[in-house]
Amino acid sequence: MSELKIPKINKESTDEEGLADNNCDLTETLTNLDEERNGVSSEASEASSVVSYDEKLYTLDENGEIEVKIEQGEDIDFKSISNFRKWVIVVIISFTSFDITLLSSCWSMIEGKVMEEFHVGHEVATLGISLYIWALGVGPMFLGPISEYHGRKTVYVFSTFLSLCFQLLTAFSKNLGGMLFGRLISAFFGSAFMSVASGTISDVFEIDQLGLPMAIYSVTPFMAPSLGPLISGFVADSNADYRWVFYSILIFTGFLMVAIVLFVPETYVPILLTRKAQAVRKKTGDSRFYAPQEKNPLTLYQSVILSSKRPMLLILKDPMILTLDIYSGLILAIVYLFFVSFPYTFKTVWGFGLWAQGLSFSGLFTGMVLSLGFQPIFNKLYRQSIANNNNVAKPEFRFPILMFGGIILPFSLFIMAWVCYSDLHWIGMIIVSGIYDIGTCVAFTGIFTYTVQAYKLYAASAVASNSFVRSLMAGAFPLFGLQMYEALGVHWATMLIAFTALALAPVPFLFYKYGEKLRARSPYAWSD
């Protein structure tokens, strides 16, 4: 700031010209001073609205606060981590889902041993399957949405630990009630992976990269049930204690829990931002830094009550979610129907023993593995659809793979109904079951990728609603499946479910055409 100088007036010069010159000098000096003061005030005001932290400038919002954001390349920017780390995460959570669902079907081939030990009938013994599947559906209603408030890893670690504890009850209980209760609760806690995992995948992969990792995650939970009867059939047909089925899975679960703790980070952005804001406030002492999640703090109890409502609201208010849930429920229910119909069919038609009955599920497993080969084809089709739409992605572009599955499912069931004759080779039944499971896997890939992309922040709740309806239907079918096959016969019982699948086949085609309009009406779906 320049020094204020008052010019001296020459007393000897009393003429008007000299006085005017002196007055001009004074006016100019005062004007310069005023301008300098205004400049300093403006700079001070501008500086007060900007805060510097970590060599970056942050502008205060209208409330005088600073919202933290994830910067590209930052440690918590998990979309920028190496592909190796991303795939380590995918492999661990996929294998954990595999582990949890493996327990659901391994009961099928030891059911006879359970009936013999505890002197109960088929319907009671089958509860070992149904209760487990129902718990898989109910668990995500509570555990999945909690991740949206308290983080995905928190749910992973505690749910896996508690699932492990109740697996111990199943393995060592000396009464059927204890075994069934252990299966019910272990499935409830383990089910977090059935909804949260898809959210983790969307956290670390860009939209155009979701196809393959989502396909692998989609396949593994449904691949496991096809291996469960094979493992339990081998144990049941040997001289080993049938509980070794549970002992071996216990060991596998413990190994996976350690892997989760060590290698699976927290990836949910709102939680990461909250932790970042807390760290910045602690380091700077500046309380103006905040994360959006902190503006709506909830207790754990409030989170459970509030967030468990959302999956039900999605079912009640979103017609697309409800229809897709029922559609996927039928697909999975047929798979679990196989766990009572296959042993019956292969025993009565071809005279298979326990170990051979377990091997009859190898077609389902093979079909799921082969389904991965279709993923690159539909990924390419998805990218072409985006390019043809001015490079704007739409969730409905995920439906072609579901449409493909919708055709395969009833087609394979109709063939399956008429290859199960004793004068035909049993390999035909196994091959057709593999074709059915190709349709199952590609259909679920389409449903899951659409759901994650269309519902974004509510992805865990949307997948939880799907898991609830899907498991409700899948758990019911084994309870009446054997009776249906005994009453109608193998051929007509299979024809009945084939016609049911055919009735729902148009669903993905209709949603591909009208899905965007229906999605626009949803209070939860994402509309760009």
PESUL-V183834 format. One record per residue. N is the residue number from 1. RES is the residue in one letter. PHI is phi in whole degrees, 0 to 359 (999 if undefined). PSI is psi as a letter, one per 40 degrees, with the letter a starting at -180 (none if undefined). D_FIRST is the distance of its C-alpha to the first C-alpha in Angstrom with 2 decimals. Layout:
[[N;RES;PHI;PSI;D_FIRST] [N;RES;PHI;PSI;D_FIRST]]
This chain:
[[1;M;999;h;0.00] [2;S;285;i;3.83] [3;E;285;h;6.60] [4;L;282;h;9.06] [5;K;238;h;12.21] [6;I;265;h;15.53] [7;P;293;i;18.07] [8;K;277;h;21.40] [9;I;266;h;24.43] [10;N;290;h;27.37] [11;K;297;d;30.15] [12;E;283;e;32.70] [13;S;260;h;31.56] [14;T;250;e;32.78] [15;D;280;i;33.47] [16;E;297;d;31.99] [17;E;294;d;30.35] [18;G;294;d;28.25] [19;L;295;d;27.18] [20;A;296;d;26.24] [21;D;297;d;24.08] [22;N;296;d;22.18] [23;N;296;d;21.75] [24;C;297;d;20.44] [25;D;299;d;17.71] [26;L;294;d;16.67] [27;T;297;d;16.92] [28;E;296;d;14.86] [29;T;294;d;11.93] [30;L;294;d;12.24] [31;T;295;d;12.72] [32;N;298;d;9.57] [33;L;297;d;7.70] [34;D;296;d;10.35] [35;E;295;d;10.11] [36;E;295;d;6.60] [37;R;296;d;8.08] [38;N;297;d;11.26] [39;G;296;d;10.22] [40;V;297;d;9.08] [41;S;296;d;12.34] [42;S;295;d;14.37] [43;E;295;d;13.55] [44;A;294;d;14.39] [45;S;295;d;17.51] [46;E;294;d;18.58] [47;A;294;d;18.23] [48;S;289;e;20.30] [49;S;264;e;23.12] [50;V;235;h;23.51] [51;V;239;h;25.13] [52;S;259;h;25.73] [53;Y;208;h;29.19] [54;D;54;f;31.34] [55;E;63;f;28.90] [56;K;230;i;29.02] [57;L;258;h;26.78] [58;Y;239;h;28.47] [59;T;264;h;27.58] [60;L;292;i;28.50] [61;D;275;a;31.32] [62;E;294;e;31.73] [63;N;265;e;32.90] [64;G;74;f;29.88] [65;E;239;i;32.11] [66;I;234;h;32.53] [67;E;276;h;35.95] [68;V;282;i;36.95] [69;K;223;i;38.78] [70;I;274;h;40.93] [71;E;273;i;39.31] [72;Q;299;h;41.65] [73;G;87;e;43.05] [74;E;292;i;42.18] [75;D;302;d;44.94] [76;I;264;e;45.86] [77;D;271;g;46.02] [78;F;284;e;49.81] [79;K;285;e;50.22] [80;S;257;e;48.66] [81;I;287;i;50.94] [82;S;294;i;53.74] [83;N;299;d;56.91] [84;F;299;d;58.87] [85;R;296;d;57.07] [86;K;300;d;57.46] [87;W;285;d;61.17] [88;V;298;d;61.63] [89;I;298;d;60.33] [90;V;300;d;62.63] [91;V;296;d;65.65] [92;I;293;d;65.23] [93;I;289;d;64.82] [94;S;291;d;67.56] [95;F;292;d;69.98] [96;T;291;d;69.21] [97;S;299;d;70.08] [98;F;302;d;73.18] [99;D;298;d;74.11] [100;I;295;d;73.79] [101;T;282;d;75.88] [102;L;301;d;78.41] [103;L;295;d;79.47] [104;S;294;d;80.23] [105;S;260;e;83.09] [106;C;296;e;84.47] [107;W;291;d;86.35] [108;S;300;d;88.55] [109;M;273;e;90.92] [110;I;253;e;91.32] [111;E;301;d;92.07] [112;G;299;d;95.78] [113;K;295;d;95.24] [114;V;294;d;93.33] [115;M;300;d;96.13] [116;E;291;d;98.68] [117;E;288;d;96.91] [118;F;254;e;96.04] [119;H;57;f;98.96] [120;V;236;i;96.96] [121;G;272;i;97.33] [122;H;299;d;95.31] [123;E;298;d;93.21] [124;V;291;d;92.06] [125;A;295;d;91.42] [126;T;293;e;89.40] [127;L;302;d;86.90] [128;G;299;d;85.54] [129;I;275;d;84.16] [130;S;296;d;83.35] [131;L;298;d;81.49] [132;Y;296;d;79.37] [133;I;293;d;78.44] [134;W;298;d;77.70] [135;A;296;d;75.38] [136;L;299;d;73.58] [137;G;278;d;72.93] [138;V;281;d;71.89] [139;G;307;d;69.62] [140;P;298;d;66.86] [141;M;299;d;66.70] [142;F;253;d;65.14] [143;L;283;d;63.92] [144;G;297;d;62.46] [145;P;297;d;60.11] [146;I;300;d;58.92] [147;S;298;d;57.28] [148;E;289;e;54.93] [149;Y;249;d;53.55] [150;H;235;e;54.08] [151;G;99;i;54.22] [152;R;283;d;57.00] [153;K;294;d;57.53] [154;T;302;d;58.05] [155;V;295;d;60.85] [156;Y;304;d;62.25] [157;V;294;d;62.56] [158;F;289;d;63.95] [159;S;292;d;66.27] [160;T;293;d;67.74] [161;F;297;d;68.30] [162;L;291;d;70.02] [163;S;299;d;72.05] [164;L;298;d;73.23] [165;C;299;d;74.31] [166;F;279;e;76.47] [167;Q;295;d;77.93] [168;L;299;d;79.36] [169;L;296;d;81.13] [170;T;298;d;82.67] [171;A;290;d;83.82] [172;F;245;e;85.42] [173;S;294;i;86.53] [174;K;260;e;90.28] [175;N;224;i;90.57] [176;L;294;d;89.73] [177;G;301;d;87.53] [178;G;295;d;85.24] [179;M;296;d;85.08] [180;L;294;d;84.25] [181;F;295;d;81.62] [182;G;299;d;80.01] [183;R;294;d;79.90] [184;L;300;d;78.47] [185;I;284;d;75.55] [186;S;295;d;74.83] [187;A;291;d;74.57] [188;F;301;d;72.33] [189;F;284;d;69.72] [190;G;291;e;70.20] [191;S;291;e;69.68] [192;A;306;d;65.88] [193;F;292;d;66.03] [194;M;288;e;67.83] [195;S;238;d;64.73] [196;V;286;d;61.66] [197;A;301;d;62.41] [198;S;296;d;61.87] [199;G;293;d;58.41] [200;T;297;d;57.57] [201;I;298;d;58.72] [202;S;290;d;56.50] [203;D;289;d;53.54] [204;V;255;e;53.87] [205;F;247;i;55.26] [206;E;290;i;53.87] [207;I;303;d;55.99] [208;D;285;e;57.64] [209;Q;252;e;58.61] [210;L;289;d;60.18] [211;G;306;d;63.69] [212;L;293;d;65.16] [213;P;299;d;63.69] [214;M;291;d;64.58] [215;A;295;d;68.05] [216;I;295;d;68.58] [217;Y;297;d;67.44] [218;S;295;d;69.62] [219;V;284;d;72.65] [220;T;299;d;72.58] [221;P;294;d;73.15] [222;F;264;e;76.05] [223;M;286;d;77.38] [224;A;300;d;77.89] [225;P;302;d;80.46] [226;S;286;d;82.64] [227;L;270;d;82.74] [228;G;305;d;83.36] [229;P;296;d;87.04] [230;L;295;d;87.60] [231;I;292;d;86.41] [232;S;290;d;88.17] [233;G;295;d;91.29] [234;F;296;d;91.58] [235;V;294;d;91.28] [236;A;295;d;93.70] [237;D;273;e;96.29] [238;S;257;a;96.16] [239;N;270;e;97.39] [240;A;285;i;93.88] [241;D;297;h;92.62] [242;Y;298;e;90.90] [243;R;289;e;87.98] [244;W;297;d;86.90] [245;V;301;d;85.27] [246;F;283;d;82.84] [247;Y;299;d;82.53] [248;S;295;d;81.37] [249;I;289;d;78.76] [250;L;302;d;77.49] [251;I;297;d;76.80] [252;F;297;d;75.02] [253;T;297;d;72.81] [254;G;299;d;71.80] [255;F;298;d;70.80] [256;L;292;d;68.67] [257;M;297;d;66.90] [258;V;297;d;65.79] [259;A;297;d;64.56] [260;I;297;d;62.52] [261;V;300;d;60.81] [262;L;276;d;59.99] [263;F;238;e;59.20] [264;V;255;h;58.29] [265;P;275;i;54.63] [266;E;286;h;53.12] [267;T;238;e;52.22] [268;Y;284;h;51.61] [269;V;302;d;48.05] [270;P;303;d;47.34] [271;I;288;d;48.40] [272;L;298;d;46.41] [273;L;293;d;43.24] [274;T;298;d;43.97] [275;R;294;d;44.35] [276;K;295;d;41.16] [277;A;298;d;39.20] [278;Q;297;d;40.79] [279;A;293;d;39.93] [280;V;294;d;36.25] [281;R;298;d;35.98] [282;K;293;d;37.73] [283;K;284;d;35.57] [284;T;263;d;32.15] [285;G;75;e;33.04] [286;D;262;h;31.48] [287;S;280;e;34.08] [288;R;281;e;32.59] [289;F;284;h;34.45] [290;Y;210;i;37.89] [291;A;246;i;40.87] [292;P;305;d;42.72] [293;Q;298;d;45.89] [294;E;285;e;44.31] [295;K;283;e;43.88] [296;N;226;g;47.65] [297;P;290;h;48.94] [298;L;230;i;52.74] [299;T;285;i;55.18] [300;L;300;d;57.83] [301;Y;298;d;60.47] [302;Q;297;d;58.44] [303;S;297;d;57.78] [304;V;296;d;61.50] [305;I;295;d;62.56] [306;L;291;d;59.94] [307;S;286;d;59.99] [308;S;287;e;63.78] [309;K;286;d;64.05] [310;R;298;d;62.18] [311;P;301;d;64.95] [312;M;292;d;67.45] [313;L;295;d;65.24] [314;L;298;d;64.99] [315;I;294;d;68.78] [316;L;279;d;69.26] [317;K;254;e;66.56] [318;D;244;h;66.31] [319;P;297;d;69.57] [320;M;292;d;68.57] [321;I;298;d;67.96] [322;L;299;d;71.24] [323;T;294;d;73.25] [324;L;295;d;71.80] [325;D;295;d;72.42] [326;I;294;d;76.06] [327;Y;298;d;76.48] [328;S;292;d;75.17] [329;G;297;d;77.18] [330;L;295;d;80.39] [331;I;300;d;79.65] [332;L;288;d;79.11] [333;A;299;d;81.99] [334;I;294;d;84.36] [335;V;299;d;83.18] [336;Y;286;d;83.92] [337;L;296;d;87.19] [338;F;301;d;88.14] [339;F;289;e;88.03] [340;V;252;d;91.14] [341;S;280;d;92.68] [342;F;296;d;92.54] [343;P;303;d;94.50] [344;Y;294;d;97.00] [345;T;295;d;97.33] [346;F;289;d;97.66] [347;K;282;d;100.06] [348;T;283;d;102.34] [349;V;274;d;102.31] [350;W;242;e;102.19] [351;G;72;f;103.03] [352;F;289;i;99.86] [353;G;274;a;99.46] [354;L;299;d;96.29] [355;W;296;d;94.72] [356;A;292;d;95.58] [357;Q;297;d;94.22] [358;G;297;d;90.90] [359;L;293;d;90.96] [360;S;296;e;91.46] [361;F;275;e;87.75] [362;S;296;d;86.85] [363;G;296;d;86.75] [364;L;298;d;83.92] [365;F;298;d;81.93] [366;T;298;d;82.60] [367;G;298;d;81.57] [368;M;293;d;78.21] [369;V;294;d;77.54] [370;L;295;d;78.62] [371;S;297;d;76.35] [372;L;296;d;73.32] [373;G;292;e;74.59] [374;F;277;e;73.90] [375;Q;298;d;70.21] [376;P;301;d;69.02] [377;I;296;d;70.96] [378;F;283;d;69.29] [379;N;296;d;65.85] [380;K;295;d;66.33] [381;L;297;d;67.50] [382;Y;296;d;64.44] [383;R;295;d;62.08] [384;Q;294;d;64.09] [385;S;297;d;63.81] [386;I;295;d;60.02] [387;A;298;d;59.98] [388;N;285;e;62.27] [389;N;249;f;59.94] [390;N;58;f;56.87] [391;N;61;f;55.83] [392;V;251;h;55.54] [393;A;278;i;57.36] [394;K;231;i;59.50] [395;P;302;d;61.30] [396;E;296;e;64.52] [397;F;291;e;64.58] [398;R;275;e;65.77] [399;F;284;d;69.02] [400;P;306;d;71.15] [401;I;292;d;71.86] [402;L;289;d;72.91] [403;M;298;d;75.10] [404;F;299;d;76.78] [405;G;295;d;77.46] [406;G;297;d;78.76] [407;I;279;d;81.47] [408;I;295;d;82.48] [409;L;301;d;82.93] [410;P;294;d;85.82] [411;F;302;d;87.34] [412;S;291;d;87.68] [413;L;292;d;89.03] [414;F;297;d;91.77] [415;I;294;d;92.85] [416;M;302;d;92.70] [417;A;296;d;95.09] [418;W;241;e;97.82] [419;V;251;e;97.64] [420;C;267;g;98.60] [421;Y;242;i;102.34] [422;S;295;d;104.35] [423;D;276;e;105.86] [424;L;256;i;102.39] [425;H;290;i;100.45] [426;W;295;e;97.86] [427;I;296;d;95.25] [428;G;298;d;94.87] [429;M;297;d;93.57] [430;I;292;d;91.07] [431;I;297;d;89.81] [432;V;294;d;89.34] [433;S;296;d;87.51] [434;G;295;d;85.08] [435;I;297;d;84.53] [436;Y;301;d;83.82] [437;D;287;d;81.18] [438;I;299;d;79.50] [439;G;298;d;79.14] [440;T;299;d;77.91] [441;C;291;d;75.14] [442;V;292;d;73.83] [443;A;294;d;73.95] [444;F;292;d;71.91] [445;T;300;d;69.40] [446;G;297;d;68.87] [447;I;294;d;68.63] [448;F;292;d;66.17] [449;T;294;d;63.83] [450;Y;297;d;63.85] [451;T;298;d;63.17] [452;V;296;d;60.24] [453;Q;285;d;58.66] [454;A;277;d;59.32] [455;Y;245;e;58.27] [456;K;42;b;55.44] [457;L;298;d;53.89] [458;Y;261;f;57.26] [459;A;300;d;59.23] [460;A;297;d;60.53] [461;S;291;d;61.79] [462;A;294;d;63.36] [463;V;291;d;65.14] [464;A;295;d;66.18] [465;S;296;d;67.85] [466;N;295;d;69.65] [467;S;297;d;70.78] [468;F;297;d;72.10] [469;V;294;d;74.28] [470;R;300;d;75.29] [471;S;286;d;76.43] [472;L;300;d;78.15] [473;M;288;d;80.34] [474;A;295;d;80.84] [475;G;287;d;81.97] [476;A;281;d;84.54] [477;F;299;d;86.34] [478;P;296;d;87.90] [479;L;291;d;89.46] [480;F;244;e;91.68] [481;G;299;d;91.64] [482;L;296;d;94.73] [483;Q;298;d;96.73] [484;M;296;d;95.76] [485;Y;291;d;96.90] [486;E;290;d;100.13] [487;A;281;d;100.88] [488;L;268;d;99.95] [489;G;91;i;100.56] [490;V;301;d;98.16] [491;H;292;d;98.30] [492;W;284;d;97.78] [493;A;296;d;95.23] [494;T;290;d;93.09] [495;M;298;d;93.74] [496;L;298;d;92.44] [497;I;288;d;89.05] [498;A;294;d;88.98] [499;F;294;d;89.38] [500;T;296;d;86.62] [501;A;295;d;84.24] [502;L;295;d;85.33] [503;A;296;d;84.46] [504;L;265;e;80.82] [505;A;301;d;80.51] [506;P;289;e;78.98] [507;V;306;d;76.00] [508;P;296;d;73.60] [509;F;292;d;74.59] [510;L;292;d;73.82] [511;F;290;d;70.47] [512;Y;297;d;69.53] [513;K;276;d;70.10] [514;Y;248;e;68.82] [515;G;300;d;66.58] [516;E;296;d;63.25] [517;K;292;d;64.25] [518;L;293;d;65.48] [519;R;295;d;62.37] [520;A;296;d;60.15] [521;R;272;e;61.94] [522;S;281;h;61.37] [523;P;283;e;58.73] [524;Y;244;d;58.29] [525;A;288;i;58.59] [526;W;265;h;55.66] [527;S;236;h;55.27] [528;D;281;none;52.78]]
